[in-house]
Amino acid sequence: MRVGQTPDFPGPIYEPSRNTVRAPGGRHTCQDETVVRVLLVEDKADAARVIAKGLREHAYAVDVAADGEAAEHEAAIHDYDAIVLDVMLPGRSGIVVCRELRRRGSTVPILMLTARDDVEARVAGLDAGADDYLVKPFDFRELLARLRAVLRRGSLPRAADAFAVGDLRFDTAGHRVVVNGEALSLTAREYALLLHLARRPRTVVGRGEIAEHVWDDRYDPLSNVIDVYVQRLRRKLSAGGAATEIRTRRGEGYELVPSTS
């Protein structure tokens, strides 16, 4: 793990590796349990870039808002599984944003980030409705752990650490998919897509849902990136000798089918 600093965000920041899902013989330390969509609210561009990159490499879909007004707008039009919310924002502070979201009836888990390590600041955030607090600078592993914790305490059901779909064995703690005793070599995005389909086998999942939960606000609806990733997964499943396959429903989406029968 490489630790660095950014001009606007001093202190330990995790610089994620290029590939977080590895071939047999190598495992990363991420223990995320399911693919979730996160809203990151951070006005410092360098900090937002590093945090978003780290979360995306751990298979989270991340949207970024740079101020409180944008955060409230994004939370109103999208269904997020969690919000990582900086306290010090231009215009409306994170405290005001958090309080407004709770006033609207939102129950989305909120993890607040702050440079202030005093009791009054933490109390203010928690009283506004935050679920947890993380003080800058922080180690990225702690951010991941606290994010997992608020998701478990929130409305997102905790997924099993291991489950099977046909001859595919999913190890969600290790981000591995095993076929015939061998782990497939998957990128983080390939793993996230396959996992999302595996949560509902034999169910057609639309492209819009895949884009929302596996990609993020950078997804171009006119691109064929989902088709490209599906083709990559099909080749890797076939090369691994898997009987489970991804089928296309033209005009509808994709489904993971445990066998070719």
C-alpha positions in Angstrom: 0.0 0.0 0.0 1.4 3.4 -1.0 0.7 6.4 1.1 1.0 9.9 -0.2 -0.1 13.5 0.3 -2.0 16.0 -1.9 -1.5 19.8 -1.6 -5.1 20.4 -0.5 -5.4 17.2 1.7 -2.4 16.8 3.9 -1.7 13.5 5.7 -2.1 9.8 4.9 -4.1 9.1 1.8 -4.2 5.7 0.2 -3.0 5.6 -3.4 -4.7 2.5 -4.7 -2.9 -0.1 -6.8 -3.8 -0.3 -10.5 -5.5 -3.7 -10.1 -7.3 -4.6 -6.9 -8.7 -8.0 -8.1 -5.9 -10.5 -8.7 -5.2 -13.8 -10.3 -4.7 -17.0 -8.2 -1.8 -16.6 -5.8 -2.5 -12.9 -5.0 -5.2 -11.4 -2.9 -5.9 -7.8 -2.0 -7.0 -6.6 1.4 -10.4 -5.2 0.4 -13.3 -6.8 2.2 -16.3 -4.9 0.7 -19.4 -7.1 0.8 -21.4 -5.8 -2.1 -21.4 -3.3 -4.9 -22.8 0.0 -3.7 -23.3 3.5 -5.1 -21.7 6.3 -3.1 -22.0 10.0 -3.3 -18.7 11.7 -2.3 -19.1 15.3 -1.3 -15.6 17.0 -1.2 -14.7 20.5 -2.5 -10.9 19.9 -2.6 -10.4 18.5 -6.1 -7.2 16.6 -5.3 -8.8 14.9 -2.3 -11.9 14.1 -4.2 -9.9 12.5 -7.0 -7.8 10.3 -4.7 -10.8 9.1 -2.6 -13.0 8.5 -5.6 -10.2 6.5 -7.3 -9.7 4.4 -4.3 -13.4 3.6 -3.9 -13.8 2.8 -7.5 -10.9 0.4 -7.4 -12.7 -1.4 -4.6 -15.8 -1.8 -6.9 -17.8 1.1 -5.6 -19.7 3.3 -8.1 -18.9 6.9 -7.1 -20.5 10.2 -7.9 -18.7 13.4 -6.8 -20.3 16.7 -5.7 -18.1 19.7 -4.9 -20.5 21.7 -2.7 -23.5 21.4 -0.5 -26.1 22.5 -3.0 -24.9 20.0 -5.6 -24.9 17.3 -2.9 -28.5 18.0 -2.1 -29.4 17.9 -5.7 -27.7 14.6 -6.4 -29.2 13.0 -3.3 -32.6 14.1 -4.5 -32.4 12.6 -8.0 -30.3 9.4 -7.3 -30.7 6.5 -5.0 -27.4 6.2 -3.1 -26.4 3.5 -0.7 -24.2 5.8 1.3 -22.8 9.4 1.4 -19.3 10.4 2.3 -19.8 14.0 3.3 -17.1 16.6 4.1 -18.0 19.1 6.7 -16.2 22.2 5.4 -17.9 23.0 2.1 -18.4 26.2 0.1 -21.9 27.6 0.6 -23.9 25.1 2.6 -21.7 23.2 5.1 -21.8 19.4 5.5 -23.7 19.9 8.7 -26.5 21.8 7.0 -26.6 19.3 4.1 -26.9 16.4 6.5 -29.6 18.1 8.5 -31.6 18.9 5.3 -31.3 15.3 4.0 -32.7 14.0 7.3 -35.4 16.6 7.3 -36.5 15.3 3.9 -36.8 11.8 5.4 -33.6 10.3 3.9 -32.2 7.4 5.8 -29.1 6.9 3.6 -26.0 6.2 5.8 -23.8 9.3 6.0 -20.1 9.2 6.9 -18.8 12.7 7.7 -15.3 13.9 7.0 -13.7 16.7 9.0 -10.4 18.3 9.7 -11.6 19.2 13.2 -10.8 16.7 15.9 -12.8 18.2 18.8 -15.8 16.9 20.6 -18.0 19.8 19.7 -17.5 19.2 15.9 -18.3 15.5 16.2 -21.3 16.1 18.3 -22.7 18.6 15.9 -22.3 16.2 13.0 -23.9 13.3 14.8 -26.7 15.5 16.1 -27.4 16.6 12.5 -28.0 13.0 11.6 -24.6 11.6 10.5 -24.0 7.9 11.2 -20.2 8.1 11.7 -17.3 10.6 11.7 -13.8 10.3 10.3 -11.1 12.9 11.0 -8.6 14.1 8.4 -5.9 13.0 7.7 -6.9 9.3 7.6 -5.7 6.0 6.3 -7.8 4.9 3.4 -8.3 1.5 5.0 -10.1 3.1 7.8 -12.4 5.0 5.4 -13.3 1.6 3.8 -13.9 0.0 7.2 -16.1 2.8 8.4 -18.0 2.8 5.2 -18.7 -0.9 5.5 -19.8 -0.4 9.1 -22.4 2.3 8.2 -23.7 0.2 5.4 -24.1 -2.7 7.7 -26.0 -0.6 10.2 -28.0 1.1 7.5 -30.7 -0.2 5.2 -28.4 -2.2 2.9 -28.6 -5.8 3.8 -25.3 -7.5 4.5 -24.5 -10.0 1.8 -23.1 -13.5 2.5 -19.3 -13.7 2.5 -19.5 -16.7 0.1 -22.2 -18.0 -2.2 -22.5 -20.0 -5.4 -24.3 -19.5 -8.7 -24.1 -22.7 -10.7 -20.4 -23.6 -10.8 -19.3 -20.1 -9.9 -18.1 -19.7 -6.3 -18.1 -16.1 -5.0 -15.8 -15.0 -2.2 -17.1 -11.5 -1.5 -14.6 -10.9 1.3 -11.7 -11.5 -1.1 -13.3 -10.3 -4.3 -12.7 -13.6 -5.9 -14.7 -15.8 -8.3 -13.6 -19.5 -8.4 -14.4 -22.0 -11.1 -13.3 -25.6 -10.9 -11.0 -24.7 -8.1 -9.3 -21.9 -9.9 -9.8 -18.1 -9.3 -10.7 -16.1 -12.4 -8.4 -13.2 -13.2 -10.9 -10.3 -13.1 -10.5 -6.5 -13.0 -12.4 -4.7 -10.3 -15.1 -3.6 -12.8 -15.5 -7.1 -14.3 -15.9 -8.5 -10.8 -18.5 -5.8 -9.9 -20.5 -6.5 -13.0 -20.5 -10.3 -12.5 -21.3 -10.0 -8.8 -24.3 -7.7 -9.6 -25.7 -10.2 -12.0 -25.0 -13.1 -9.6 -27.1 -11.4 -6.9 -30.2 -12.2 -9.0 -29.5 -15.3 -11.2 -31.9 -16.1 -13.9 -33.2 -12.5 -13.7 -32.9 -10.0 -16.6 -30.9 -7.0 -15.4 -31.3 -3.9 -17.5 -28.5 -1.8 -18.8 -29.7 1.2 -16.9 -29.5 -0.6 -13.6 -26.1 -2.0 -14.4 -24.9 1.5 -15.3 -26.3 2.9 -12.0 -24.9 0.3 -9.7 -21.7 -0.8 -11.4 -20.6 2.4 -13.1 -21.2 6.0 -11.9 -21.9 9.5 -13.2 -19.0 9.2 -15.7 -20.9 6.5 -17.7 -21.9 7.5 -21.2 -25.3 5.9 -22.1 -24.3 6.1 -25.8 -21.2 4.0 -25.3 -21.0 0.2 -25.6 -18.8 -0.2 -22.6 -21.3 -2.6 -20.8 -21.3 -4.8 -23.9 -17.5 -4.8 -24.0 -17.3 -5.9 -20.3 -19.9 -8.6 -20.8 -17.9 -10.0 -23.8 -14.8 -10.0 -21.6 -16.6 -11.9 -18.9 -17.9 -14.4 -21.3 -14.5 -15.1 -22.6 -13.1 -15.5 -19.1 -15.9 -17.8 -18.0 -15.5 -19.9 -21.1 -11.7 -20.1 -20.6 -12.2 -21.2 -17.0 -14.5 -24.0 -18.1 -17.6 -22.5 -16.5 -21.0 -23.9 -17.4 -22.7 -20.8 -16.0 -23.1 -18.2 -18.7 -24.3 -14.6 -19.3 -27.2 -14.4 -21.7 -28.4 -11.4 -23.6 -32.0 -10.5 -23.8 -32.2 -8.1 -26.8 -33.7 -4.8 -25.8 -33.9 -5.8 -22.1 -30.5 -6.6 -20.6 -28.5 -9.5 -19.4 -29.0 -12.5 -17.1 -26.7 -14.9 -15.4 -27.8 -18.5 -16.0 -26.3 -21.3 -13.9 -26.2 -23.8 -16.8 -26.5 -24.0 -20.6 -29.5 -26.2 -20.5 
